[in-house]
Amino acid sequence: MSATIHLSPYQLGPAARELRKEVRGFLDSEREAGTFTPRCDAWMSAPDPAFSRRLGARGWIGMTLPTAYGGHGRSALDRFVVTEELLAAGAPVAAHWIADRQMAPSLLRHGTEAQRHRYLPAIARGECYFAIGMSEPDAGSDLASVRTRARKVPDGWEVSGTKVWTTGAHYAHAMVVLVRTDGSPDDRRSGLSQFVVDLPAPGIEIRPILTIDGEHHFNEVVFDSVVVPEDSLLGERGAGWGQVTAELAHERSGPERLMSTVPLLRAWAEQLPYGPGDAVADRALGRLTARAWTLRQLSLSVAAALAEGRSTEIAAALVKDLGSRFEGDVVETVRQLTDAEPRRGADGLEGLLAEAVLHSPAFTLRGGTNEILRSVVARGLGVR
Ligand SMILES: Cc1cc2nc3c(=O)[nH]c(=O)nc-3n(C[C@H](O)[C@H](O)[C@H](O)COP(=O)(O)OP(=O)(O)OC[C@H]3O[C@@H](n4cnc5c(N)ncnc54)[C@H](O)[C@@H]3O)c2cc1C
């Protein structure tokens, strides 16, 4: 593995500025029409299929997919622009987020022609949503120890086991499940495979897990001897570990890993007086803005590297570690410096603050905990 992180600073050009203007115009008109109010962490917790379909109609989902699969053949950097505008606005994008971010690239890379044609055009239209079936009750950080098993049977594969913390499984149309097809848990990384399983399905029980605010975002998904067709295997049998690792670079490096609380930061900044005001608040805002900008450059450079097919596992882990800590620091700073009281369901700063406080414990856990990410970075840099 490389002992350095190769990233070039990336500048977006005039075409990106035009696109940004277009997205902002769309978001302004949606807000004016009252279709959404900004939310913190909306990419995870605010699904709105109608909104996703409107984005799909504008060509802002599946942007980098080839046109042959219903995509738009645009660059990863165009996608980056759209993504960060949606996040900054706190728009309700959770329904399609996982499908667009990581399952579409994974299906494009590893899927059969039949799988690509079945899922990719619907993803790009904002009509097909995916869940990620990696974590299990005894396999979170130590993902290689998954116990869910798929056994070859005459008409396909029989899947048994339990997945947990499965975001959006209750509205997803399909789920990519990491399972053991060969060997034993002692074999660790070899013998793992991925399957695309349509939801809902007989034999698959999706049980809600409520978060601290009483909302339903994730689930426990139990597979009880579910037979899935032969052609649900994604990629190669036994190559699941490598496929999942590549997927995680998409999962960890995007602007959502640093922008979940930007709607809160904006709402707070808008309340601060222009000109000389509260020097402590001004300094804190300046520091947070500078950090946001630096992290954004890092995330942008990873997007560019991913688009060029370069390995970005270490840099992606870095984005998620630094970015998710930033998201939490925004919440703490605003909480300390504002007189607003967090109030669930309220408009503006009070509502955003309540939401951010309740969601922030998850920031450093989801997508791999920060302790694990630091191990990835340290190992990648050759630290023993
Ligand atoms: C909001 C949210 C959404 C999620 N969505 C999904 C989803 O859609 N699909 C999915 O598959 N999973 C999902 N997850 C699960 C997430 O990926 C796991 O929670 C995460 O990987 C940690 O696993 P765990 O919860 O089993 O914790 P554990 O692995 O039990 O870790 C507990 C603690 O021990 C620490 N620890 C563990 N091992 C080490 C080590 N080797 N060195 C140092 N410290 C260590 C961890 O850092 C952590 O602090 C989601 C989680 C959250 C919070």
The ligand as an SDF file (V2000), in Angstrom:
LIG
                    3D

 53 58  0  0  0  0  0  0  0  0999 V2000
  -26.7620    6.5810   11.7690 C   0  0  0  0  0  0  0  0  0  0  0  0
  -26.1470    5.2680   11.4010 C   0  0  0  0  0  0  0  0  0  0  0  0
  -26.4930    4.6710   10.1970 C   0  0  0  0  0  0  0  0  0  0  0  0
  -25.9340    3.4400    9.8490 C   0  0  0  0  0  0  0  0  0  0  0  0
  -26.3210    2.8770    8.6680 N   0  0  0  0  0  0  0  0  0  0  0  0
  -25.8400    1.6550    8.3340 C   0  0  0  0  0  0  0  0  0  0  0  0
  -26.2960    1.0060    7.1500 C   0  0  0  0  0  0  0  0  0  0  0  0
  -27.1250    1.5320    6.4070 O   0  0  0  0  0  0  0  0  0  0  0  0
  -25.8090   -0.2120    6.8550 N   0  0  0  0  0  0  0  0  0  0  0  0
  -24.8960   -0.8440    7.6440 C   0  0  0  0  0  0  0  0  0  0  0  0
  -24.4700   -1.9230    7.2980 O   0  0  0  0  0  0  0  0  0  0  0  0
  -24.4440   -0.2530    8.7780 N   0  0  0  0  0  0  0  0  0  0  0  0
  -24.9060    0.9720    9.1450 C   0  0  0  0  0  0  0  0  0  0  0  0
  -24.4820    1.5620   10.3090 N   0  0  0  0  0  0  0  0  0  0  0  0
  -23.5950    0.8210   11.2070 C   0  0  0  0  0  0  0  0  0  0  0  0
  -22.1950    1.3800   11.3250 C   0  0  0  0  0  0  0  0  0  0  0  0
  -21.4540    1.1400   10.1720 O   0  0  0  0  0  0  0  0  0  0  0  0
  -21.5880    0.7070   12.5740 C   0  0  0  0  0  0  0  0  0  0  0  0
  -22.2880    1.2320   13.6980 O   0  0  0  0  0  0  0  0  0  0  0  0
  -20.1220    0.9900   12.7330 C   0  0  0  0  0  0  0  0  0  0  0  0
  -19.3880    0.3650   11.7110 O   0  0  0  0  0  0  0  0  0  0  0  0
  -19.6100    0.5150   14.1000 C   0  0  0  0  0  0  0  0  0  0  0  0
  -19.9530   -0.8130   14.3600 O   0  0  0  0  0  0  0  0  0  0  0  0
  -20.6620   -1.2250   15.7300 P   0  0  0  0  0  0  0  0  0  0  0  0
  -21.8450   -0.3430   15.9280 O   0  0  0  0  0  0  0  0  0  0  0  0
  -20.8600   -2.6890   15.7070 O   0  0  0  0  0  0  0  0  0  0  0  0
  -19.6090   -0.8150   16.8860 O   0  0  0  0  0  0  0  0  0  0  0  0
  -18.4000   -1.6990   17.4220 P   0  0  0  0  0  0  0  0  0  0  0  0
  -17.6400   -2.2490   16.2810 O   0  0  0  0  0  0  0  0  0  0  0  0
  -18.9350   -2.6420   18.4490 O   0  0  0  0  0  0  0  0  0  0  0  0
  -17.5140   -0.5790   18.1180 O   0  0  0  0  0  0  0  0  0  0  0  0
  -17.8210   -0.0600   19.4270 C   0  0  0  0  0  0  0  0  0  0  0  0
  -16.6990    0.9140   19.8020 C   0  0  0  0  0  0  0  0  0  0  0  0
  -15.4390    0.2140   19.8700 O   0  0  0  0  0  0  0  0  0  0  0  0
  -14.4750    0.8490   19.0280 C   0  0  0  0  0  0  0  0  0  0  0  0
  -13.6320   -0.1710   18.3630 N   0  0  0  0  0  0  0  0  0  0  0  0
  -14.0530   -1.3180   17.8010 C   0  0  0  0  0  0  0  0  0  0  0  0
  -13.0070   -1.9850   17.2460 N   0  0  0  0  0  0  0  0  0  0  0  0
  -11.9040   -1.2090   17.4740 C   0  0  0  0  0  0  0  0  0  0  0  0
  -10.5190   -1.3360   17.1400 C   0  0  0  0  0  0  0  0  0  0  0  0
  -10.0550   -2.3920   16.4460 N   0  0  0  0  0  0  0  0  0  0  0  0
   -9.6750   -0.3440   17.5160 N   0  0  0  0  0  0  0  0  0  0  0  0
  -10.1270    0.7560   18.2050 C   0  0  0  0  0  0  0  0  0  0  0  0
  -11.4450    0.9110   18.5640 N   0  0  0  0  0  0  0  0  0  0  0  0
  -12.3190   -0.0310   18.1910 C   0  0  0  0  0  0  0  0  0  0  0  0
  -15.2800    1.5930   17.9660 C   0  0  0  0  0  0  0  0  0  0  0  0
  -14.5640    2.6630   17.4390 O   0  0  0  0  0  0  0  0  0  0  0  0
  -16.5090    2.0370   18.7780 C   0  0  0  0  0  0  0  0  0  0  0  0
  -16.2210    3.2420   19.4590 O   0  0  0  0  0  0  0  0  0  0  0  0
  -25.0150    2.7990   10.7040 C   0  0  0  0  0  0  0  0  0  0  0  0
  -24.6590    3.3940   11.9170 C   0  0  0  0  0  0  0  0  0  0  0  0
  -25.2210    4.6090   12.2730 C   0  0  0  0  0  0  0  0  0  0  0  0
  -24.8300    5.2240   13.5970 C   0  0  0  0  0  0  0  0  0  0  0  0
  1  2  1  0
  2  3  1  0
  2 52  2  0
  3  4  2  0
  4  5  1  0
  4 50  1  0
  5  6  2  0
  6  7  1  0
  6 13  1  0
  7  8  2  0
  7  9  1  0
  9 10  1  0
 10 11  2  0
 10 12  1  0
 12 13  2  0
 13 14  1  0
 14 15  1  0
 14 50  1  0
 15 16  1  0
 16 17  1  0
 16 18  1  0
 18 19  1  0
 18 20  1  0
 20 21  1  0
 20 22  1  0
 22 23  1  0
 23 24  1  0
 24 25  2  0
 24 26  1  0
 24 27  1  0
 27 28  1  0
 28 29  2  0
 28 30  1  0
 28 31  1  0
 31 32  1  0
 32 33  1  0
 33 34  1  0
 33 48  1  0
 34 35  1  0
 35 36  1  0
 35 46  1  0
 36 37  1  0
 36 45  1  0
 37 38  2  0
 38 39  1  0
 39 40  1  0
 39 45  2  0
 40 41  1  0
 40 42  2  0
 42 43  1  0
 43 44  2  0
 44 45  1  0
 46 47  1  0
 46 48  1  0
 48 49  1  0
 50 51  2  0
 51 52  1  0
 52 53  1  0
M  END
$$$$
